[in-house]
Amino acid sequence: MKSNRIFLLVSAVALLSWSCTSEISDSSLQSSLDKSSQTLSIALQKITSSDGYQVLATPETTTSSLSKVYSPIIDSTYNSILLADIVGEYEFNKANTYIRWKLPVTNFFSKTADNASLMIVRLPEEKIKMPNSLFVYNPADTLLTNNYVFSLNKYDYKFNRMLGWTYDMASTVNVKTVDAGALSIQSSNSKEAGYKFASEFAFTNGYTLKSNYTTGDTSVSVYAIYEGAKVIFEESFTAIKTSADNRHREREYSMTIGDVKIIRQMGLNSLDSAKVYVAGVLQTTAKVEVVDIATTDDTDVSVTAHKRELKITFDDGTSKTISELLGTSIETIRNLFISLRQSYFATRIVDRIAWDIYLSK
């Protein structure tokens, strides 16, 4: 009898302790979101004021992408361009006399030195910022300095006109003798596996952007911002193509902002309601409404892609959307990842030089 009373007392204390913990956790959700949003805002300010951001935000050049150029021979053999094929140091020829853009692009770049392990491309910063002027002769170009430098330490491109391609590159970028960051890109495309793209830009101030996107039977999109090894923002969406109607159906969605994580997963018959965690603790009274703005292709349905909104109702009855909580940060995030996916500033110029070197051999 005594032991039963002791058990009941311990159970009551445990229940009271859990209840208090739950209440404390729930009431801390809004303050955790506010704190994490402020941390993210500060990080974005540091990113957008960095030399690396100026590199990332560079507009598209007029040169075409190597990933869209294929061997004219139609067979099952994959052609390839490897780093070993293109190593060397290349300078923009400021004294060229071409009035109009002529192929090959190497008419505008001269190989100035050998290099055993890197492909280094130097050109004026002014040409990068105004890409349409890159292949237009201007007598004033002789006054420019080749102070914008790509240094490729990885390049592996395999392609076939009918079967698709795989592409893998990594490069550092230096502007006016200042290291701006490091870019890496992996992409592939085939009828069987669909399209895959992953890119990463590591800023010299410790922040890193990572983006992944895949199609095919399983569609995945991921947007992440790191401060060192810590995730300060991440949004991911996974959808599976069903055989019944050949459409992608959402299987899992999550958003992380600092210590706060919102996640919605597939249950027994349909998607479960979204759950909110703070530092791993489930918030039992918080409610999240998922509102889809545009789902025409049922892929990449995210806030970052401007196809989704989240509305959070706190335990005191007040509510805010993620866009309201993040303010101007959400547009900054969108623009950052648009730039990271495109990455025109490195791939367009380097790829065309690589392609012309390949053709010349």
C-alpha positions in Angstrom: 0.0 0.0 0.0 2.8 2.3 0.9 4.6 1.5 -2.3 1.5 2.3 -4.3 1.3 5.7 -2.7 4.9 6.4 -3.4 4.4 5.3 -7.1 1.4 7.6 -7.4 3.3 10.5 -5.8 6.3 10.0 -8.2 3.9 9.8 -11.2 2.2 13.0 -10.2 5.5 14.8 -9.8 6.7 13.5 -13.2 3.4 14.6 -14.8 3.6 18.0 -13.2 7.2 18.4 -14.3 6.4 17.4 -17.9 3.4 19.8 -18.0 5.6 22.7 -16.7 8.3 21.8 -19.2 5.7 21.7 -22.0 4.3 25.1 -21.0 7.7 26.7 -20.8 8.7 25.3 -24.2 5.4 26.5 -25.8 5.7 30.0 -24.4 9.3 30.2 -25.6 8.4 29.5 -29.3 7.8 33.1 -30.3 10.9 34.4 -28.5 13.0 31.6 -30.1 11.6 32.5 -33.5 12.3 36.2 -32.9 15.8 35.5 -31.7 16.6 33.1 -34.6 15.1 35.5 -37.1 17.3 38.3 -35.8 20.4 36.0 -36.0 19.5 35.1 -39.5 19.0 38.8 -40.4 22.4 39.7 -39.1 24.0 36.8 -41.0 22.3 38.0 -44.2 23.6 41.5 -43.7 27.2 40.1 -43.3 26.7 38.0 -46.4 25.3 40.7 -48.6 28.0 43.2 -47.6 30.8 40.7 -48.4 33.0 40.5 -51.5 31.6 37.0 -52.1 28.1 38.4 -52.5 29.2 40.8 -55.2 30.6 37.8 -57.0 27.4 35.7 -56.5 25.1 38.5 -57.7 26.9 39.0 -61.0 24.5 39.0 -63.9 24.4 36.4 -66.7 27.0 36.7 -69.5 26.1 36.4 -73.2 28.0 33.2 -73.6 26.1 30.0 -73.7 26.3 27.2 -71.1 28.6 24.3 -71.7 25.9 22.0 -70.4 23.8 22.9 -73.4 26.5 22.1 -76.0 26.9 18.5 -77.1 29.0 16.4 -79.4 27.4 16.4 -82.9 28.0 12.6 -83.0 25.0 10.6 -82.0 26.1 7.3 -80.3 26.3 5.7 -76.9 29.8 7.0 -76.2 30.3 9.8 -73.6 32.8 12.5 -74.5 34.6 14.2 -71.6 36.5 17.4 -70.7 38.7 17.0 -67.6 40.7 19.4 -65.7 43.9 17.9 -67.1 42.7 18.9 -70.5 42.3 22.6 -69.7 45.0 23.4 -67.1 46.9 26.5 -67.6 46.7 30.3 -67.0 44.5 32.4 -69.3 44.4 36.2 -69.5 41.7 38.4 -71.1 43.3 40.0 -74.1 42.7 43.7 -73.5 44.4 44.7 -76.7 42.2 42.5 -79.0 41.0 44.2 -82.1 37.8 42.3 -82.7 34.9 44.7 -83.2 32.3 42.0 -82.9 32.2 38.7 -80.9 33.8 36.0 -83.0 34.2 32.3 -82.2 36.2 30.8 -80.7 36.1 32.6 -77.3 39.8 31.9 -77.0 40.2 34.8 -79.4 39.6 37.0 -76.4 41.8 35.0 -74.0 45.4 34.1 -74.3 47.2 31.3 -72.5 50.0 33.0 -70.7 51.5 30.2 -68.6 51.3 26.5 -67.9 50.0 25.1 -64.7 50.2 21.5 -63.6 47.0 21.4 -61.4 44.8 24.5 -61.9 42.9 26.3 -64.7 43.3 30.0 -63.9 41.3 32.6 -65.8 41.9 36.3 -65.3 39.8 39.1 -66.7 38.8 42.7 -65.7 36.1 43.2 -63.0 34.5 45.7 -65.3 33.8 43.0 -67.8 32.2 40.8 -65.2 29.9 43.5 -64.0 28.9 44.4 -67.5 28.9 41.0 -69.2 27.5 42.2 -72.5 30.7 44.2 -73.0 32.9 41.1 -72.6 33.2 40.4 -76.3 32.8 43.9 -77.6 36.0 45.8 -78.6 36.6 49.0 -76.8 39.9 51.0 -77.1 39.6 51.9 -73.4 39.9 48.2 -72.5 43.7 48.6 -72.7 43.4 50.6 -69.5 41.7 47.8 -67.6 43.4 45.4 -65.2 42.8 41.6 -65.2 41.9 41.6 -61.5 39.1 39.1 -61.4 40.5 35.6 -61.1 38.8 32.1 -61.2 41.0 29.2 -60.0 39.6 25.8 -60.9 40.8 22.9 -58.9 38.2 20.5 -60.2 36.6 20.1 -63.6 34.9 16.9 -64.9 32.3 17.2 -67.7 31.0 14.1 -69.5 28.3 14.5 -72.2 26.4 12.7 -75.0 23.9 14.4 -77.2 21.2 11.9 -76.7 22.0 10.4 -73.2 22.7 13.6 -71.2 25.5 14.9 -69.1 27.3 14.9 -65.8 29.2 18.0 -64.6 31.4 18.6 -61.6 33.5 21.7 -61.0 35.1 23.6 -58.0 36.7 27.0 -58.1 37.9 29.8 -55.9 37.3 33.4 -56.8 39.6 36.4 -56.1 38.8 40.0 -56.8 41.4 42.7 -56.6 43.7 40.4 -54.7 41.0 39.7 -52.1 39.7 36.1 -51.7 35.9 36.3 -52.2 34.9 32.7 -51.7 34.7 29.2 -53.2 32.1 27.8 -55.5 31.3 24.2 -56.3 28.7 22.8 -58.8 27.5 19.3 -59.6 24.8 18.7 -62.2 23.5 15.9 -64.3 20.7 15.1 -66.7 19.4 11.8 -68.2 16.1 10.3 -69.2 16.3 7.7 -66.5 17.4 9.8 -63.5 16.1 13.2 -64.5 17.8 16.5 -63.7 20.0 17.0 -60.6 21.8 20.1 -59.5 23.8 20.9 -56.4 25.8 24.1 -55.7 27.6 25.5 -52.8 29.3 28.9 -52.2 31.5 29.3 -49.1 32.1 32.9 -48.1 35.3 33.9 -46.5 33.5 35.2 -43.4 32.4 31.8 -42.4 29.0 31.6 -44.0 28.0 28.9 -46.6 25.1 28.6 -49.0 24.0 25.2 -50.2 21.3 24.4 -52.7 20.1 21.0 -54.1 17.4 20.3 -56.6 16.5 17.0 -58.3 13.6 15.8 -60.5 12.7 12.3 -61.6 10.5 9.9 -59.7 11.6 11.6 -56.4 11.8 15.3 -56.5 13.9 17.1 -53.8 14.7 20.7 -53.2 16.9 22.0 -50.4 18.0 25.5 -49.5 20.4 25.9 -46.6 22.5 28.7 -44.9 25.3 27.7 -42.5 27.3 29.7 -40.0 30.3 27.5 -39.7 28.9 24.0 -39.1 25.6 25.3 -37.7 22.4 25.5 -39.8 20.8 28.9 -39.3 18.3 28.4 -42.1 17.1 25.4 -44.1 14.1 24.5 -46.1 13.5 21.2 -47.8 10.7 19.6 -49.8 10.4 16.0 -51.0 7.8 14.7 -53.4 7.2 11.2 -55.0 5.8 10.7 -58.4 2.7 8.4 -58.2 1.9 5.8 -60.8 -1.8 6.6 -60.6 -1.7 10.1 -62.1 2.0 10.5 -62.9 2.2 13.6 -60.6 4.5 14.4 -57.7 2.9 14.1 -54.3 4.5 15.7 -51.2 6.0 13.3 -48.8 8.0 15.5 -46.4 8.5 19.2 -45.8 10.6 21.0 -43.2 11.9 24.5 -42.4 14.6 25.2 -39.8 15.3 28.7 -38.5 18.0 28.5 -35.8 16.6 26.4 -32.9 13.1 26.2 -34.4 12.1 23.4 -36.7 8.8 22.9 -38.5 8.2 19.6 -40.1 5.3 17.9 -41.9 5.6 14.2 -42.9 3.4 11.5 -44.6 1.2 9.7 -42.1 -0.8 6.5 -42.6 -3.1 7.9 -45.2 -2.1 11.5 -45.9 0.2 14.3 -44.7 0.2 14.7 -40.9 -0.3 18.2 -39.5 2.9 20.2 -39.3 4.7 20.0 -35.9 6.9 22.6 -34.3 10.0 21.9 -32.2 12.3 24.3 -30.3 15.7 22.8 -29.6 14.2 19.4 -30.2 11.2 19.9 -27.9 7.7 19.5 -29.4 5.5 22.5 -29.0 2.2 21.0 -28.0 -0.1 24.0 -28.3 1.4 25.7 -31.3 -0.4 25.4 -34.6 1.1 25.7 -38.2 -1.0 26.2 -41.3 0.6 25.4 -44.6 -0.8 27.5 -47.4 0.3 26.6 -51.0 0.4 29.6 -53.3 1.5 27.9 -56.5 1.8 24.1 -57.1 1.5 23.8 -60.8 4.4 21.3 -61.1 4.1 19.9 -57.5 7.9 20.2 -57.1 10.0 22.7 -55.1 6.9 23.8 -53.2 8.6 26.1 -50.7 8.6 29.5 -49.2 12.0 30.2 -50.8 10.6 29.4 -54.2 7.6 31.7 -53.5 5.1 28.8 -53.7 4.3 28.3 -50.0 3.5 30.3 -46.9 3.4 29.1 -43.3 1.2 30.6 -40.6 2.1 29.9 -37.0 -0.5 30.4 -34.2 1.2 30.6 -30.8 -0.3 29.4 -27.5 -1.6 32.8 -26.6 -3.8 32.8 -29.7 -1.7 35.3 -31.8 -0.3 34.3 -35.2 2.3 35.4 -37.7 3.4 34.1 -41.1 7.0 33.1 -41.8 7.2 36.1 -44.2 6.1 38.4 -41.5 8.6 37.0 -39.0 11.5 37.1 -41.5 10.6 40.5 -43.0 13.0 41.6 -45.8 15.2 38.5 -45.0 12.9 36.3 -47.1 13.5 38.3 -50.3 17.3 38.3 -49.6 17.2 34.5 -49.2 15.3 34.1 -52.4 17.7 36.3 -54.4 20.7 34.5 -52.9 19.5 31.1 -54.0 18.5 32.3 -57.4 22.0 33.5 -57.9 23.5 30.3 -56.5 21.5 28.1 -58.8 22.5 30.2 -61.8 26.1 30.8 -60.9 26.6 32.6 -64.2 29.7 34.4 -63.1 31.9 31.3 -63.2 30.4 28.7 -65.4 29.6 30.7 -68.5 33.1 32.0 -69.2 35.1 29.1 -67.9 32.9 26.6 -69.7 33.2 28.3 -73.1 37.0 28.5 -72.8 37.0 24.8 -71.9 34.8 23.9 -74.8 36.9 25.8 -77.3 40.1 24.2 -76.0 38.4 20.8 -76.3 37.3 21.6 -79.9 40.8 22.8 -80.9 42.2 19.4 -79.8 
